[in-house]
């Protein structure tokens, strides 16, 4: 008998809230990469992509989300929320 697979996502990510930097690092690590590797691949200065944790950087957000395998709006819902006037 196989054990039922648990969804432990809620331990690291709160639905509807931006992911913490630790959750992003863990998700990248799970995919076999890190920010330093992404910076090297893109020819960016070391530490450049860390700006994504402090301010909106759509191109960096997209690269990180693509590598993790989810849309950027899942990682940063506050940055991609529909603005209703």
DRENDOMI-357667 format. One record per atom (N, C-alpha, C, O, CB): residue number from 1; residue in three letters; chain; atom name; x, y, z negated. Coordinates in steps of 0.1 Angstrom, whole numbers, always signed. Glycine has a CB too. Layout:
! residues N
{pt NUM; ALA; A; CA; {X; Y; Z}}
...
END
This chain:
! residues 85
{pt 1; UNK; A; N; {+8; -12; +0}}
{pt 1; UNK; A; CA; {+0; +0; +0}}
{pt 1; UNK; A; C; {+9; +12; +0}}
{pt 1; UNK; A; O; {+18; +13; -8}}
{pt 1; UNK; A; CB; {-10; +0; -12}}
{pt 2; UNK; A; N; {+6; +22; +9}}
{pt 2; UNK; A; CA; {+14; +34; +10}}
{pt 2; UNK; A; C; {+8; +45; +0}}
{pt 2; UNK; A; O; {-4; +46; -1}}
{pt 2; UNK; A; CB; {+14; +39; +24}}
{pt 3; UNK; A; N; {+17; +52; -6}}
{pt 3; UNK; A; CA; {+13; +63; -14}}
{pt 3; UNK; A; C; {+7; +74; -6}}
{pt 3; UNK; A; O; {+12; +77; +5}}
{pt 3; UNK; A; CB; {+24; +68; -23}}
{pt 4; UNK; A; N; {-3; +81; -11}}
{pt 4; UNK; A; CA; {-9; +92; -4}}
{pt 4; UNK; A; C; {+0; +103; -4}}
{pt 4; UNK; A; O; {+6; +107; -14}}
{pt 4; UNK; A; CB; {-23; +96; -10}}
{pt 5; UNK; A; N; {+2; +110; +8}}
{pt 5; UNK; A; CA; {+11; +121; +10}}
{pt 5; UNK; A; C; {+5; +133; +3}}
{pt 5; UNK; A; O; {-7; +137; +5}}
{pt 5; UNK; A; CB; {+13; +124; +25}}
{pt 6; UNK; A; N; {+13; +140; -5}}
{pt 6; UNK; A; CA; {+8; +152; -12}}
{pt 6; UNK; A; C; {+13; +164; -5}}
{pt 6; UNK; A; O; {+23; +165; +1}}
{pt 6; UNK; A; CB; {+14; +152; -27}}
{pt 7; UNK; A; N; {+4; +174; -5}}
{pt 7; UNK; A; CA; {+8; +187; +0}}
{pt 7; UNK; A; C; {+13; +196; -11}}
{pt 7; UNK; A; O; {+5; +201; -19}}
{pt 7; UNK; A; CB; {-5; +194; +8}}
{pt 8; UNK; A; N; {+26; +198; -11}}
{pt 8; UNK; A; CA; {+32; +206; -22}}
{pt 8; UNK; A; C; {+35; +220; -18}}
{pt 8; UNK; A; O; {+42; +227; -25}}
{pt 8; UNK; A; CB; {+45; +199; -26}}
{pt 9; UNK; A; N; {+29; +224; -7}}
{pt 9; UNK; A; CA; {+31; +238; -2}}
{pt 9; UNK; A; C; {+28; +248; -12}}
{pt 9; UNK; A; O; {+35; +258; -13}}
{pt 9; UNK; A; CB; {+23; +240; +11}}
{pt 10; UNK; A; N; {+18; +246; -20}}
{pt 10; UNK; A; CA; {+13; +256; -29}}
{pt 10; UNK; A; C; {+24; +259; -41}}
{pt 10; UNK; A; O; {+23; +269; -48}}
{pt 10; UNK; A; CB; {+0; +252; -35}}
{pt 11; UNK; A; N; {+33; +249; -42}}
{pt 11; UNK; A; CA; {+44; +252; -52}}
{pt 11; UNK; A; C; {+53; +263; -48}}
{pt 11; UNK; A; O; {+59; +269; -56}}
{pt 11; UNK; A; CB; {+51; +239; -54}}
{pt 12; UNK; A; N; {+54; +265; -35}}
{pt 12; UNK; A; CA; {+64; +274; -29}}
{pt 12; UNK; A; C; {+57; +286; -22}}
{pt 12; UNK; A; O; {+63; +297; -22}}
{pt 12; UNK; A; CB; {+73; +268; -20}}
{pt 13; UNK; A; N; {+45; +284; -17}}
{pt 13; UNK; A; CA; {+39; +295; -9}}
{pt 13; UNK; A; C; {+25; +297; -14}}
{pt 13; UNK; A; O; {+17; +287; -16}}
{pt 13; UNK; A; CB; {+39; +291; +6}}
{pt 14; UNK; A; N; {+21; +309; -17}}
{pt 14; UNK; A; CA; {+7; +312; -21}}
{pt 14; UNK; A; C; {+0; +317; -9}}
{pt 14; UNK; A; O; {+3; +327; -3}}
{pt 14; UNK; A; CB; {+7; +323; -32}}
{pt 15; UNK; A; N; {-11; +310; -5}}
{pt 15; UNK; A; CA; {-19; +313; +7}}
{pt 15; UNK; A; C; {-23; +327; +7}}
{pt 15; UNK; A; O; {-28; +332; -3}}
{pt 15; UNK; A; CB; {-30; +304; +8}}
{pt 16; UNK; A; N; {-22; +334; +18}}
{pt 16; UNK; A; CA; {-26; +348; +19}}
{pt 16; UNK; A; C; {-16; +358; +14}}
{pt 16; UNK; A; O; {-18; +370; +15}}
{pt 16; UNK; A; CB; {-39; +350; +11}}
{pt 17; UNK; A; N; {-5; +354; +9}}
{pt 17; UNK; A; CA; {+6; +362; +4}}
{pt 17; UNK; A; C; {+18; +360; +12}}
{pt 17; UNK; A; O; {+21; +349; +18}}
{pt 17; UNK; A; CB; {+8; +360; -11}}
{pt 18; UNK; A; N; {+27; +370; +13}}
{pt 18; UNK; A; CA; {+40; +369; +20}}
{pt 18; UNK; A; C; {+48; +358; +13}}
{pt 18; UNK; A; O; {+48; +357; +1}}
{pt 18; UNK; A; CB; {+47; +382; +21}}
{pt 19; UNK; A; N; {+55; +350; +21}}
{pt 19; UNK; A; CA; {+64; +340; +15}}
{pt 19; UNK; A; C; {+76; +347; +8}}
{pt 19; UNK; A; O; {+80; +358; +12}}
{pt 19; UNK; A; CB; {+69; +331; +26}}
{pt 20; UNK; A; N; {+80; +341; -3}}
{pt 20; UNK; A; CA; {+92; +346; -9}}
{pt 20; UNK; A; C; {+104; +343; -1}}
{pt 20; UNK; A; O; {+104; +335; +8}}
{pt 20; UNK; A; CB; {+94; +340; -24}}
{pt 21; UNK; A; N; {+115; +351; -4}}
{pt 21; UNK; A; CA; {+128; +348; +4}}
{pt 21; UNK; A; C; {+132; +334; +1}}
{pt 21; UNK; A; O; {+138; +327; +10}}
{pt 21; UNK; A; CB; {+138; +358; +0}}
{pt 22; UNK; A; N; {+130; +329; -11}}
{pt 22; UNK; A; CA; {+134; +315; -14}}
{pt 22; UNK; A; C; {+126; +305; -6}}
{pt 22; UNK; A; O; {+132; +295; -1}}
{pt 22; UNK; A; CB; {+132; +312; -29}}
{pt 23; UNK; A; N; {+114; +307; -4}}
{pt 23; UNK; A; CA; {+105; +298; +4}}
{pt 23; UNK; A; C; {+110; +299; +19}}
{pt 23; UNK; A; O; {+110; +288; +26}}
{pt 23; UNK; A; CB; {+91; +302; +4}}
{pt 24; UNK; A; N; {+114; +310; +24}}
{pt 24; UNK; A; CA; {+119; +311; +38}}
{pt 24; UNK; A; C; {+132; +304; +39}}
{pt 24; UNK; A; O; {+134; +297; +49}}
{pt 24; UNK; A; CB; {+120; +326; +42}}
{pt 25; UNK; A; N; {+141; +306; +30}}
{pt 25; UNK; A; CA; {+154; +299; +30}}
{pt 25; UNK; A; C; {+152; +284; +30}}
{pt 25; UNK; A; O; {+159; +277; +37}}
{pt 25; UNK; A; CB; {+163; +304; +18}}
{pt 26; UNK; A; N; {+143; +280; +21}}
{pt 26; UNK; A; CA; {+140; +265; +20}}
{pt 26; UNK; A; C; {+134; +260; +33}}
{pt 26; UNK; A; O; {+138; +249; +37}}
{pt 26; UNK; A; CB; {+130; +262; +8}}
{pt 27; UNK; A; N; {+125; +267; +39}}
{pt 27; UNK; A; CA; {+119; +263; +52}}
{pt 27; UNK; A; C; {+130; +262; +63}}
{pt 27; UNK; A; O; {+130; +253; +71}}
{pt 27; UNK; A; CB; {+108; +272; +56}}
{pt 28; UNK; A; N; {+138; +272; +63}}
{pt 28; UNK; A; CA; {+149; +272; +73}}
{pt 28; UNK; A; C; {+159; +260; +71}}
{pt 28; UNK; A; O; {+163; +253; +80}}
{pt 28; UNK; A; CB; {+157; +285; +73}}
{pt 29; UNK; A; N; {+162; +258; +58}}
{pt 29; UNK; A; CA; {+171; +247; +54}}
{pt 29; UNK; A; C; {+164; +233; +59}}
{pt 29; UNK; A; O; {+171; +224; +63}}
{pt 29; UNK; A; CB; {+173; +247; +39}}
{pt 30; UNK; A; N; {+151; +232; +57}}
{pt 30; UNK; A; CA; {+144; +220; +61}}
{pt 30; UNK; A; C; {+145; +217; +76}}
{pt 30; UNK; A; O; {+145; +206; +80}}
{pt 30; UNK; A; CB; {+129; +221; +57}}
{pt 31; UNK; A; N; {+147; +228; +83}}
{pt 31; UNK; A; CA; {+148; +227; +98}}
{pt 31; UNK; A; C; {+163; +226; +102}}
{pt 31; UNK; A; O; {+166; +226; +114}}
{pt 31; UNK; A; CB; {+142; +239; +105}}
{pt 32; UNK; A; N; {+172; +226; +92}}
{pt 32; UNK; A; CA; {+186; +224; +95}}
{pt 32; UNK; A; C; {+193; +237; +100}}
{pt 32; UNK; A; O; {+203; +236; +107}}
{pt 32; UNK; A; CB; {+188; +214; +106}}
{pt 33; UNK; A; N; {+189; +248; +95}}
{pt 33; UNK; A; CA; {+195; +261; +98}}
{pt 33; UNK; A; C; {+195; +270; +87}}
{pt 33; UNK; A; O; {+189; +267; +76}}
{pt 33; UNK; A; CB; {+189; +267; +111}}
{pt 34; UNK; A; N; {+201; +282; +88}}
{pt 34; UNK; A; CA; {+200; +292; +78}}
{pt 34; UNK; A; C; {+201; +306; +85}}
{pt 34; UNK; A; O; {+203; +306; +97}}
{pt 34; UNK; A; CB; {+211; +291; +67}}
{pt 35; UNK; A; N; {+200; +317; +78}}
{pt 35; UNK; A; CA; {+201; +330; +84}}
{pt 35; UNK; A; C; {+214; +333; +90}}
{pt 35; UNK; A; O; {+215; +339; +101}}
{pt 35; UNK; A; CB; {+198; +341; +73}}
{pt 36; UNK; A; N; {+225; +328; +84}}
{pt 36; UNK; A; CA; {+238; +330; +90}}
{pt 36; UNK; A; C; {+239; +324; +103}}
{pt 36; UNK; A; O; {+245; +330; +113}}
{pt 36; UNK; A; CB; {+249; +325; +80}}
{pt 37; UNK; A; N; {+234; +312; +105}}
{pt 37; UNK; A; CA; {+235; +305; +118}}
{pt 37; UNK; A; C; {+226; +312; +128}}
{pt 37; UNK; A; O; {+231; +314; +140}}
{pt 37; UNK; A; CB; {+230; +290; +116}}
{pt 38; UNK; A; N; {+215; +317; +124}}
{pt 38; UNK; A; CA; {+206; +325; +134}}
{pt 38; UNK; A; C; {+213; +337; +138}}
{pt 38; UNK; A; O; {+213; +341; +150}}
{pt 38; UNK; A; CB; {+193; +328; +127}}
{pt 39; UNK; A; N; {+220; +344; +129}}
{pt 39; UNK; A; CA; {+227; +357; +132}}
{pt 39; UNK; A; C; {+238; +354; +142}}
{pt 39; UNK; A; O; {+240; +361; +152}}
{pt 39; UNK; A; CB; {+233; +363; +119}}
{pt 40; UNK; A; N; {+245; +343; +140}}
{pt 40; UNK; A; CA; {+256; +339; +149}}
{pt 40; UNK; A; C; {+251; +336; +163}}
{pt 40; UNK; A; O; {+256; +340; +173}}
{pt 40; UNK; A; CB; {+264; +327; +144}}
{pt 41; UNK; A; N; {+240; +328; +163}}
{pt 41; UNK; A; CA; {+233; +325; +176}}
{pt 41; UNK; A; C; {+229; +337; +184}}
{pt 41; UNK; A; O; {+230; +338; +196}}
{pt 41; UNK; A; CB; {+221; +316; +174}}
{pt 42; UNK; A; N; {+224; +347; +177}}
{pt 42; UNK; A; CA; {+219; +359; +183}}
{pt 42; UNK; A; C; {+230; +370; +185}}
{pt 42; UNK; A; O; {+227; +381; +191}}
{pt 42; UNK; A; CB; {+208; +365; +175}}
{pt 43; UNK; A; N; {+242; +368; +180}}
{pt 43; UNK; A; CA; {+253; +377; +181}}
{pt 43; UNK; A; C; {+251; +389; +172}}
{pt 43; UNK; A; O; {+255; +400; +175}}
{pt 43; UNK; A; CB; {+254; +382; +195}}
{pt 44; UNK; A; N; {+244; +387; +161}}
{pt 44; UNK; A; CA; {+241; +398; +151}}
{pt 44; UNK; A; C; {+252; +399; +141}}
{pt 44; UNK; A; O; {+259; +390; +138}}
{pt 44; UNK; A; CB; {+228; +397; +145}}
{pt 45; UNK; A; N; {+254; +411; +135}}
{pt 45; UNK; A; CA; {+263; +413; +124}}
{pt 45; UNK; A; C; {+258; +405; +112}}
{pt 45; UNK; A; O; {+246; +404; +109}}
{pt 45; UNK; A; CB; {+264; +429; +121}}
{pt 46; UNK; A; N; {+268; +400; +105}}
{pt 46; UNK; A; CA; {+265; +392; +93}}
{pt 46; UNK; A; C; {+256; +400; +83}}
{pt 46; UNK; A; O; {+259; +411; +80}}
{pt 46; UNK; A; CB; {+277; +387; +86}}
{pt 47; UNK; A; N; {+245; +394; +78}}
{pt 47; UNK; A; CA; {+236; +401; +69}}
{pt 47; UNK; A; C; {+225; +409; +75}}
{pt 47; UNK; A; O; {+216; +413; +68}}
{pt 47; UNK; A; CB; {+244; +410; +60}}
{pt 48; UNK; A; N; {+225; +410; +88}}
{pt 48; UNK; A; CA; {+215; +418; +95}}
{pt 48; UNK; A; C; {+201; +413; +93}}
{pt 48; UNK; A; O; {+191; +420; +91}}
{pt 48; UNK; A; CB; {+218; +418; +110}}
{pt 49; UNK; A; N; {+199; +400; +94}}
{pt 49; UNK; A; CA; {+186; +394; +93}}
{pt 49; UNK; A; C; {+180; +395; +79}}
{pt 49; UNK; A; O; {+168; +393; +78}}
{pt 49; UNK; A; CB; {+186; +380; +98}}
{pt 50; UNK; A; N; {+188; +397; +69}}
{pt 50; UNK; A; CA; {+182; +399; +56}}
{pt 50; UNK; A; C; {+173; +411; +54}}
{pt 50; UNK; A; O; {+165; +412; +45}}
{pt 50; UNK; A; CB; {+194; +400; +46}}
{pt 51; UNK; A; N; {+174; +420; +64}}
{pt 51; UNK; A; CA; {+165; +432; +64}}
{pt 51; UNK; A; C; {+151; +428; +65}}
{pt 51; UNK; A; O; {+142; +435; +60}}
{pt 51; UNK; A; CB; {+168; +441; +76}}
{pt 52; UNK; A; N; {+148; +416; +70}}
{pt 52; UNK; A; CA; {+134; +411; +72}}
{pt 52; UNK; A; C; {+128; +409; +58}}
{pt 52; UNK; A; O; {+115; +409; +57}}
{pt 52; UNK; A; CB; {+134; +398; +79}}
{pt 53; UNK; A; N; {+135; +408; +47}}
{pt 53; UNK; A; CA; {+130; +406; +34}}
{pt 53; UNK; A; C; {+125; +420; +28}}
{pt 53; UNK; A; O; {+118; +420; +18}}
{pt 53; UNK; A; CB; {+140; +400; +25}}
{pt 54; UNK; A; N; {+130; +431; +34}}
{pt 54; UNK; A; CA; {+127; +444; +28}}
{pt 54; UNK; A; C; {+119; +453; +37}}
{pt 54; UNK; A; O; {+112; +462; +32}}
{pt 54; UNK; A; CB; {+140; +451; +25}}
{pt 55; UNK; A; N; {+119; +451; +50}}
{pt 55; UNK; A; CA; {+111; +459; +59}}
{pt 55; UNK; A; C; {+107; +451; +71}}
{pt 55; UNK; A; O; {+112; +440; +74}}
{pt 55; UNK; A; CB; {+120; +471; +64}}
{pt 56; UNK; A; N; {+98; +457; +78}}
{pt 56; UNK; A; CA; {+92; +450; +90}}
{pt 56; UNK; A; C; {+103; +450; +101}}
{pt 56; UNK; A; O; {+107; +461; +105}}
{pt 56; UNK; A; CB; {+79; +456; +95}}
{pt 57; UNK; A; N; {+106; +439; +106}}
{pt 57; UNK; A; CA; {+115; +437; +118}}
{pt 57; UNK; A; C; {+109; +426; +127}}
{pt 57; UNK; A; O; {+113; +414; +125}}
{pt 57; UNK; A; CB; {+130; +433; +113}}
{pt 58; UNK; A; N; {+100; +430; +136}}
{pt 58; UNK; A; CA; {+93; +421; +143}}
{pt 58; UNK; A; C; {+101; +410; +151}}
{pt 58; UNK; A; O; {+98; +399; +151}}
{pt 58; UNK; A; CB; {+84; +428; +153}}
{pt 59; UNK; A; N; {+113; +415; +156}}
{pt 59; UNK; A; CA; {+121; +405; +164}}
{pt 59; UNK; A; C; {+127; +395; +155}}
{pt 59; UNK; A; O; {+128; +383; +158}}
{pt 59; UNK; A; CB; {+132; +413; +172}}
{pt 60; UNK; A; N; {+132; +399; +143}}
{pt 60; UNK; A; CA; {+138; +390; +134}}
{pt 60; UNK; A; C; {+127; +380; +128}}
{pt 60; UNK; A; O; {+129; +368; +127}}
{pt 60; UNK; A; CB; {+145; +397; +122}}
{pt 61; UNK; A; N; {+115; +386; +125}}
{pt 61; UNK; A; CA; {+104; +378; +120}}
{pt 61; UNK; A; C; {+100; +367; +130}}
{pt 61; UNK; A; O; {+98; +356; +126}}
{pt 61; UNK; A; CB; {+92; +387; +117}}
{pt 62; UNK; A; N; {+100; +371; +143}}
{pt 62; UNK; A; CA; {+96; +361; +153}}
{pt 62; UNK; A; C; {+107; +350; +154}}
{pt 62; UNK; A; O; {+103; +338; +155}}
{pt 62; UNK; A; CB; {+95; +368; +167}}
{pt 63; UNK; A; N; {+120; +353; +153}}
{pt 63; UNK; A; CA; {+130; +343; +154}}
{pt 63; UNK; A; C; {+129; +333; +143}}
{pt 63; UNK; A; O; {+130; +321; +144}}
{pt 63; UNK; A; CB; {+144; +350; +154}}
{pt 64; UNK; A; N; {+127; +339; +131}}
{pt 64; UNK; A; CA; {+126; +330; +119}}
{pt 64; UNK; A; C; {+114; +321; +120}}
{pt 64; UNK; A; O; {+114; +309; +117}}
{pt 64; UNK; A; CB; {+125; +339; +106}}
{pt 65; UNK; A; N; {+103; +327; +123}}
{pt 65; UNK; A; CA; {+90; +320; +124}}
{pt 65; UNK; A; C; {+91; +309; +135}}
{pt 65; UNK; A; O; {+87; +298; +133}}
{pt 65; UNK; A; CB; {+78; +329; +128}}
{pt 66; UNK; A; N; {+97; +312; +146}}
{pt 66; UNK; A; CA; {+99; +302; +157}}
{pt 66; UNK; A; C; {+107; +290; +152}}
{pt 66; UNK; A; O; {+104; +279; +154}}
{pt 66; UNK; A; CB; {+106; +308; +169}}
{pt 67; UNK; A; N; {+118; +293; +144}}
{pt 67; UNK; A; CA; {+127; +282; +139}}
{pt 67; UNK; A; C; {+119; +274; +129}}
{pt 67; UNK; A; O; {+121; +262; +128}}
{pt 67; UNK; A; CB; {+139; +288; +133}}
{pt 68; UNK; A; N; {+111; +280; +121}}
{pt 68; UNK; A; CA; {+104; +273; +110}}
{pt 68; UNK; A; C; {+92; +265; +117}}
{pt 68; UNK; A; O; {+89; +254; +113}}
{pt 68; UNK; A; CB; {+98; +283; +100}}
{pt 69; UNK; A; N; {+86; +271; +127}}
{pt 69; UNK; A; CA; {+76; +264; +135}}
{pt 69; UNK; A; C; {+62; +269; +131}}
{pt 69; UNK; A; O; {+52; +261; +132}}
{pt 69; UNK; A; CB; {+77; +250; +132}}
{pt 70; UNK; A; N; {+61; +281; +127}}
{pt 70; UNK; A; CA; {+48; +287; +123}}
{pt 70; UNK; A; C; {+47; +301; +129}}
{pt 70; UNK; A; O; {+58; +307; +132}}
{pt 70; UNK; A; CB; {+45; +287; +108}}
{pt 71; UNK; A; N; {+35; +307; +131}}
{pt 71; UNK; A; CA; {+35; +321; +136}}
{pt 71; UNK; A; C; {+40; +330; +125}}
{pt 71; UNK; A; O; {+39; +327; +113}}
{pt 71; UNK; A; CB; {+20; +325; +140}}
{pt 72; UNK; A; N; {+45; +342; +128}}
{pt 72; UNK; A; CA; {+50; +351; +118}}
{pt 72; UNK; A; C; {+39; +356; +109}}
{pt 72; UNK; A; O; {+42; +359; +97}}
{pt 72; UNK; A; CB; {+56; +364; +125}}
{pt 73; UNK; A; N; {+27; +356; +113}}
{pt 73; UNK; A; CA; {+15; +360; +105}}
{pt 73; UNK; A; C; {+13; +350; +93}}
{pt 73; UNK; A; O; {+7; +354; +83}}
{pt 73; UNK; A; CB; {+3; +361; +113}}
{pt 74; UNK; A; N; {+18; +338; +94}}
{pt 74; UNK; A; CA; {+17; +329; +83}}
{pt 74; UNK; A; C; {+27; +332; +72}}
{pt 74; UNK; A; O; {+24; +331; +60}}
{pt 74; UNK; A; CB; {+19; +314; +88}}
{pt 75; UNK; A; N; {+39; +336; +76}}
{pt 75; UNK; A; CA; {+50; +339; +67}}
{pt 75; UNK; A; C; {+48; +353; +61}}
{pt 75; UNK; A; O; {+50; +355; +49}}
{pt 75; UNK; A; CB; {+63; +339; +74}}
{pt 76; UNK; A; N; {+43; +363; +69}}
{pt 76; UNK; A; CA; {+42; +377; +64}}
{pt 76; UNK; A; C; {+27; +381; +67}}
{pt 76; UNK; A; O; {+26; +390; +76}}
{pt 76; UNK; A; CB; {+52; +386; +71}}
{pt 77; UNK; A; N; {+17; +376; +60}}
{pt 77; UNK; A; CA; {+3; +380; +63}}
{pt 77; UNK; A; C; {+1; +395; +61}}
{pt 77; UNK; A; O; {-7; +401; +68}}
{pt 77; UNK; A; CB; {-6; +372; +55}}
{pt 78; UNK; A; N; {+8; +401; +52}}
{pt 78; UNK; A; CA; {+5; +415; +49}}
{pt 78; UNK; A; C; {+10; +424; +61}}
{pt 78; UNK; A; O; {+5; +435; +62}}
{pt 78; UNK; A; CB; {+12; +420; +36}}
{pt 79; UNK; A; N; {+20; +419; +68}}
{pt 79; UNK; A; CA; {+25; +427; +79}}
{pt 79; UNK; A; C; {+17; +425; +92}}
{pt 79; UNK; A; O; {+18; +433; +101}}
{pt 79; UNK; A; CB; {+40; +423; +82}}
{pt 80; UNK; A; N; {+10; +415; +93}}
{pt 80; UNK; A; CA; {+2; +411; +105}}
{pt 80; UNK; A; C; {-13; +412; +103}}
{pt 80; UNK; A; O; {-20; +408; +111}}
{pt 80; UNK; A; CB; {+6; +398; +110}}
{pt 81; UNK; A; N; {-17; +417; +91}}
{pt 81; UNK; A; CA; {-32; +418; +89}}
{pt 81; UNK; A; C; {-38; +427; +99}}
{pt 81; UNK; A; O; {-32; +438; +102}}
{pt 81; UNK; A; CB; {-34; +422; +74}}
{pt 82; UNK; A; N; {-50; +424; +103}}
{pt 82; UNK; A; CA; {-57; +433; +112}}
{pt 82; UNK; A; C; {-61; +445; +105}}
{pt 82; UNK; A; O; {-67; +445; +94}}
{pt 82; UNK; A; CB; {-70; +426; +118}}
{pt 83; UNK; A; N; {-58; +456; +111}}
{pt 83; UNK; A; CA; {-61; +469; +105}}
{pt 83; UNK; A; C; {-75; +474; +109}}
{pt 83; UNK; A; O; {-76; +477; +121}}
{pt 83; UNK; A; CB; {-50; +480; +108}}
{pt 84; UNK; A; N; {-84; +474; +100}}
{pt 84; UNK; A; CA; {-98; +478; +104}}
{pt 84; UNK; A; C; {-100; +492; +98}}
{pt 84; UNK; A; O; {-98; +495; +87}}
{pt 84; UNK; A; CB; {-109; +469; +98}}
{pt 85; UNK; A; N; {-104; +501; +107}}
{pt 85; UNK; A; CA; {-106; +515; +103}}
{pt 85; UNK; A; C; {-121; +518; +100}}
{pt 85; UNK; A; O; {-125; +529; +97}}
{pt 85; UNK; A; CB; {-101; +525; +114}}
END
